[in-house]
Amino acid sequence: MNGILRVSRTRGALSGLLLVVLGAWGALVPFVGPSFHYAYTPDKAWAYTSGRLWLEILPGAATLVGGLVVLASAYRPAAHFGAWLAALSGAWFTLGGILGPTWSGISMNPGTPVGGTTMRAFEQIGFFTGLGVVIVGVAAMAAGRFSVISVRDARRAERAAPAPPSASSEETRAPARTGGTRFSLPFPVRRKPATGGSTAAGKRASADADTERIDSAAASR
């Protein structure tokens, strides 16, 4: 199971790099954009406002961190976390300018575009709406790539898994001895047949014993 969770680091290289670039753009464009007349109010370079903090700096930084995680991770859950972090940040880029001003107690005013009619459309796309949609798309692509288990991943997991014991090794393994009383079966005892000399001597001894019994019986009479 642990082998399946491992992936090649090149799996999220392209998507992670794109997320890093998009996050850096979203966090820095409000500060450098006024230098080439591409900005929201206040139209001043490196001017800080709370609206820029909540609507551009924080989601841009979160997207950059998520891209770095996707770029460097070789572990599926970590890469998924980075992709989801970037996707939520992209969604906030798209919806933050609409939902932020409705929150009481926090100033989330994105300002207004400073260009003409066409330029304002490009500023809206490049600062918030279009940027957020692209970030969500790239993050979804990264999450999908890390969800797929390829043939190479399956083979890597098989090589990393410990080999099961073979049946031949189990058969040749000596059985373990357990405690308890050991019983032995009685074996029949084979007696050697008597030889000819021993048989004759036995008959002679038996005859002598019979003679002694007869003599003792006669003496008693």
Secondary structure, 3 states (H helix, E strand, C coil): CHHHHECCHHHHHHHHHHHHHHHHHHHHHHHHHHHHCCCECCCCCCCCCHHHHHHHHHHHHHHHHHHHHHHHCCEHHHHHHHHHHHHHHHHHHHHHHHHHHHCCCCCCCCCCECCCHHHHHHHHHHHCHHHHHHHHHHHHHHHHHHHCCCHHHHHHHHHHCCCCCCHHHHHHCCCCCCCCCCCCCCCCCCCCCCCHHHHHHHHHHHHHHHHHHHHHHHHHC
